[in-house]
Amino acid sequence: MIKANNKKICIVVSSLGNGGAERSSGLLSQMLYNVGFDVHVISVLNNIEFPYKGKLLNLGELKDKDNSALGRLKRLRVLKAYVKEHNFDYIIDNRTRIGFFKEFIISKFIFTPKKTIYCIRSFKIDSYINPNPFLGKLLYGNAYKMVGVSMAIAEKIKEIYNFENVTSIYNAISTEDDHPKAETNDHYILFFGRLDDDVKNISLLLEGYSKSILPSQNIKLKILGEGKDLEKLKLKSNDLKLTSNVQFLGHLSNPSALVKSALFTVLTSKYEGFPRSIIESLALGIPVISVDCKSGPNEIIEHNSNGLLIENNNPEALADAMNQLFEDKALYLQCKKNSKSSVAHFSEANIVKQWQSILK
């Protein structure tokens, strides 16, 4: 990879913990650092879990000490002074962005619009851009770039806001497979992600699993993650008489060993951005069953080649897919064989070249 000319890049994140968007932001800092950029990371919250590279300004530490109105004003001043001091060549803003007046101040008086790249990491784009097209254009119309993490997101932004500065760059994935398998005698399928049923729709996963043959075949469902709906999902599992079949395992910062020992992984989200759980699973050689939600899965999964892509919100279709991938050994082995090669184009080496091209 060609080394950059030491340009200064600032990556602004909500945090470096919990979710796929945050993990992707940490990985982006590593990728840009490794090709020669002078990388700085600014975190709004004091949640630093995932690996990153570069210098860190943790505004969350200040927030923990004082979250009053005066404290918020102080953090804004610290942010402005830091950006001014370092005179970054580019700022990459990965935060969710809500509140017009706060974002107006940040976008117009702290960041330099023509040096700012705004990333949109969910198909629910009003978490990143004001839903009013006029206000959205006022905030971001003169930004250097708007980067969607899927082609569907980029197209939606163009359609709603008529921006001319839109492109798409996928999340990267490490294609090195040096992870051991988990030490377990269980045969299981796996969900890993945030336990937010309004987004991840784990209720659908439980319903589909209960209708499949997997419980009767002693194939467990392991659910890896934390979130606000843990107790709700435990109750639903109990209502479906799945208590002995479903295991809630909590949060692991690196789930690779458990992923690698699964028969397959499952995603049932109502919407996504570009789901890391799918590309991480495939990179470890594990097939995926995913609903065809917006956005991401249909840009990753090749039906009957590296996994199964099915109709959303249909527990019977999900159960049928689980049965098929479990019973049809030829199909399973074919999907498993194709998994790693199907995500090779999402490698860090390929994705960082796309970032280099817009940070020239």
C-alpha positions in Angstrom: 0.0 0.0 0.0 1.2 3.5 -0.8 2.1 5.6 2.2 0.2 8.9 2.5 2.1 12.2 2.9 1.4 12.4 6.7 -1.8 14.3 6.3 -3.7 14.9 9.6 -7.0 13.1 9.9 -9.5 13.4 12.7 -12.0 10.6 13.2 -14.9 11.8 15.4 -16.9 8.9 17.1 -19.8 8.6 19.5 -17.7 6.0 21.3 -15.3 3.1 20.7 -17.4 0.5 22.4 -20.6 -1.6 22.1 -21.6 -1.7 18.4 -20.4 -2.5 14.9 -20.3 1.1 13.8 -18.0 1.9 16.7 -15.8 -1.2 15.9 -15.6 0.0 12.3 -14.5 3.4 13.4 -11.7 2.0 15.4 -10.6 -0.2 12.5 -10.7 2.8 10.2 -8.2 4.6 12.5 -5.9 1.6 12.4 -6.1 1.3 8.6 -5.4 5.0 8.0 -2.6 5.1 10.6 -1.0 2.0 9.0 -0.8 3.7 5.6 0.9 6.8 7.0 -1.8 9.3 8.0 -1.4 11.3 11.3 -4.6 10.0 12.9 -6.5 11.6 15.8 -9.6 10.1 17.4 -12.2 12.2 19.3 -14.7 10.2 21.3 -17.9 11.9 22.7 -18.5 9.2 25.3 -16.1 7.6 27.8 -16.4 4.1 26.3 -13.1 3.0 24.9 -13.2 -0.8 24.3 -12.2 -1.5 20.7 -8.7 -1.2 19.3 -7.7 2.1 17.6 -4.5 3.9 16.5 -3.5 7.5 16.8 -3.9 10.2 19.4 -7.2 10.1 21.5 -9.2 13.0 22.8 -11.8 11.5 25.2 -14.4 14.1 25.7 -16.4 11.5 27.6 -14.1 11.9 30.6 -15.1 15.5 30.8 -18.7 14.6 30.4 -18.5 12.1 33.3 -17.1 14.9 35.5 -19.7 17.5 34.5 -22.7 17.0 32.3 -24.4 20.3 33.2 -25.1 22.9 30.6 -21.9 24.6 31.6 -20.1 21.3 31.2 -21.5 20.8 27.7 -20.3 24.3 26.7 -16.9 23.6 28.1 -16.6 20.4 26.0 -17.7 22.3 22.9 -14.9 24.8 23.6 -12.4 22.0 24.1 -13.4 20.4 20.8 -13.2 23.7 19.0 -9.7 24.5 20.4 -8.5 21.0 19.5 -9.7 21.2 15.9 -8.2 24.7 15.6 -4.9 23.7 17.1 -4.3 20.7 14.8 -5.8 22.2 11.6 -6.8 18.8 10.3 -6.6 18.2 6.5 -9.9 16.1 6.9 -12.4 15.4 9.6 -14.3 12.1 9.3 -17.5 12.4 11.5 -18.8 8.9 12.4 -21.3 10.1 15.1 -25.0 9.8 15.0 -26.0 13.4 14.6 -29.2 14.7 16.2 -30.3 18.2 17.2 -30.3 20.8 14.5 -28.9 23.7 16.5 -26.0 21.7 18.1 -25.1 20.3 14.7 -25.4 23.7 13.0 -22.8 25.0 15.5 -20.5 22.0 15.0 -20.8 21.8 11.2 -20.4 25.6 10.6 -18.3 26.9 13.4 -16.1 24.1 14.6 -15.6 21.9 11.6 -14.6 23.3 8.2 -17.3 22.0 5.8 -15.0 21.6 2.8 -12.7 19.4 4.9 -15.4 17.3 6.5 -16.6 13.9 5.6 -19.9 12.7 7.2 -20.4 9.0 7.4 -23.9 7.5 7.5 -23.8 4.1 9.1 -27.5 3.1 9.1 -30.3 2.9 6.6 -32.3 4.9 9.2 -30.5 8.0 7.9 -32.4 10.5 10.0 -30.1 9.4 12.9 -27.3 11.0 10.9 -29.0 13.7 8.7 -31.8 16.0 9.6 -35.0 14.5 8.2 -36.1 17.8 6.8 -34.4 18.0 3.3 -34.0 21.8 3.5 -32.3 21.6 6.9 -30.2 18.6 5.9 -28.9 20.5 2.9 -28.2 23.5 5.0 -26.1 21.5 7.4 -24.3 19.2 5.0 -24.8 20.4 1.4 -21.3 21.9 1.2 -19.5 19.2 3.1 -16.6 17.6 1.3 -18.2 14.1 1.2 -21.2 12.2 2.5 -20.1 8.5 2.8 -22.7 5.8 3.1 -21.5 2.4 4.2 -23.7 0.7 1.7 -24.8 1.5 -1.9 -28.4 1.5 -0.7 -27.7 4.2 1.9 -25.8 6.3 -0.7 -28.7 6.1 -3.1 -31.3 7.0 -0.4 -29.3 10.1 0.5 -29.2 11.2 -3.1 -32.9 10.6 -3.5 -34.0 12.5 -0.4 -31.5 15.3 -0.3 -30.2 15.6 -3.9 -26.7 15.9 -2.6 -23.9 15.8 -5.2 -21.2 14.9 -2.8 -22.3 11.3 -2.0 -20.3 8.1 -2.3 -20.3 4.7 -0.7 -17.4 2.9 1.1 -18.0 -0.5 2.7 -16.9 -1.4 6.2 -13.6 -3.3 6.1 -13.0 -6.8 7.5 -9.8 -8.5 8.5 -9.3 -11.6 6.3 -6.6 -13.1 8.4 -8.0 -16.2 10.1 -5.8 -17.0 13.1 -8.6 -17.3 15.6 -9.0 -20.6 17.6 -12.4 -22.2 17.9 -14.3 -22.1 21.2 -13.8 -25.1 23.5 -17.3 -26.5 23.6 -19.1 -29.7 22.9 -22.4 -27.9 22.0 -23.7 -27.8 18.4 -25.3 -24.3 18.0 -26.3 -21.4 15.8 -25.4 -17.9 16.9 -26.6 -14.4 17.0 -24.2 -11.7 18.1 -25.0 -8.0 18.4 -26.8 -5.4 20.4 -29.9 -6.7 22.3 -32.2 -3.9 20.9 -35.3 -5.6 19.7 -36.6 -2.5 17.9 -33.6 -2.7 15.6 -32.2 -6.3 15.7 -35.7 -8.0 16.0 -34.4 -10.9 18.0 -38.0 -11.8 18.8 -38.2 -12.9 15.1 -35.1 -15.0 15.6 -36.6 -16.8 18.6 -39.9 -17.4 16.8 -38.2 -18.8 13.7 -35.9 -21.0 15.8 -38.9 -22.3 17.8 -40.7 -23.3 14.6 -37.6 -25.0 13.2 -36.4 -28.6 13.8 -33.2 -27.4 15.5 -34.4 -27.5 19.1 -35.5 -31.1 18.6 -32.1 -31.9 17.1 -30.4 -30.5 20.2 -28.9 -27.6 18.1 -28.8 -24.7 20.6 -29.3 -21.0 19.9 -26.6 -18.9 21.5 -27.3 -15.1 21.8 -24.2 -13.0 22.4 -24.6 -9.4 23.4 -26.0 -6.9 25.9 -28.8 -4.4 25.6 -32.0 -2.9 26.9 -34.2 -5.9 25.9 -32.3 -8.8 27.6 -35.0 -9.5 30.1 -37.8 -9.1 27.5 -36.1 -11.7 25.3 -35.5 -14.1 28.2 -39.2 -13.9 28.9 -40.1 -14.6 25.3 -37.7 -17.5 25.2 -39.5 -18.9 28.3 -42.9 -18.3 26.7 -41.8 -20.3 23.6 -40.6 -23.1 25.9 -37.0 -22.6 24.7 -35.3 -22.1 28.1 -33.1 -25.2 27.8 -32.3 -24.5 24.2 -31.4 -20.8 24.2 -28.4 -19.4 26.0 -27.8 -15.7 26.6 -24.1 -15.2 26.9 -23.6 -11.5 27.6 -21.1 -9.3 25.8 -17.7 -10.3 24.4 -15.4 -7.7 22.8 -14.0 -10.3 20.5 -16.6 -13.0 19.6 -14.5 -14.7 16.9 -13.9 -18.0 18.8 -17.6 -18.5 19.4 -18.5 -17.5 15.8 -15.9 -19.9 14.4 -17.5 -22.8 16.3 -21.1 -22.1 15.2 -22.9 -24.1 12.5 -24.1 -20.8 11.1 -25.0 -17.3 12.3 -28.3 -15.5 11.9 -29.3 -11.8 11.4 -33.0 -10.8 11.7 -32.8 -7.0 11.8 -35.5 -4.6 10.9 -32.9 -2.3 9.3 -29.1 -2.2 9.3 -26.3 -0.1 7.7 -23.6 -2.6 6.6 -23.8 -5.4 9.3 -20.4 -6.4 10.6 -21.8 -9.6 12.1 -22.3 -10.9 8.5 -18.9 -10.1 7.1 -17.1 -11.2 10.3 -18.9 -14.5 10.2 -18.2 -15.1 6.5 -14.5 -14.1 7.0 -14.2 -16.9 9.6 -15.7 -19.4 7.2 -19.2 -19.5 8.8 -22.3 -19.3 6.6 -25.0 -16.8 7.4 -28.8 -16.8 7.2 -30.0 -13.2 7.0 -33.3 -11.4 6.4 -33.3 -9.1 3.3 -33.6 -5.9 5.3 -32.3 -2.5 4.3 -29.4 -2.2 4.0 -26.4 -4.4 3.6 -27.3 -8.1 3.6 -28.2 -8.2 -0.1 -24.9 -6.5 -0.9 -23.0 -9.3 0.9 -24.9 -12.5 0.8 -25.2 -14.5 -2.4 -28.2 -16.7 -1.9 -27.4 -20.4 -1.8 -23.7 -19.6 -2.3 -22.4 -18.2 1.0 -25.6 -18.3 2.9 -29.4 -17.8 2.7 -31.1 -14.5 2.1 -34.8 -14.6 3.1 -37.9 -12.5 3.3 -38.0 -10.3 6.4 -40.6 -10.6 9.2 -41.6 -14.1 8.3 -40.8 -16.7 11.0 -41.9 -19.6 8.8 -39.5 -18.6 6.1 -36.8 -18.3 8.7 -37.6 -21.7 10.2 -37.5 -23.2 6.7 -34.1 -21.6 6.0 -32.7 -23.0 9.3 -34.0 -26.5 8.4 -32.6 -26.3 4.9 -29.1 -25.2 6.0 -29.0 -27.9 8.7 -30.4 -30.8 6.6 -29.0 -30.1 3.2 -25.4 -31.0 3.8 -24.3 -30.3 0.2 -25.8 -26.8 0.4 -24.2 -26.2 3.8 -20.7 -27.4 2.6 -21.0 -25.2 -0.5 -21.9 -22.1 1.5 -19.1 -22.9 4.0 -16.6 -23.3 1.2 -17.5 -20.0 -0.4 -17.7 -18.0 2.8 -14.2 -16.6 3.1 -13.7 -15.8 -0.6 -17.1 -14.1 -0.8 -15.8 -11.2 1.5 -12.3 -10.9 0.2 -13.2 -7.6 -1.6 -14.0 -6.1 1.9 -10.4 -6.6 3.0 -8.6 -3.8 4.8 -6.2 -3.4 1.9 -9.0 -2.9 -0.6 -11.2 -0.6 1.6 -8.3 1.6 2.7 -7.4 2.3 -1.0 -10.9 3.8 -1.4 -10.4 6.0 1.6 -7.0 7.1 0.3 -8.6 8.1 -3.0 -10.9 10.6 -1.3 -8.2 11.8 1.2 -5.8 12.7 -1.6 
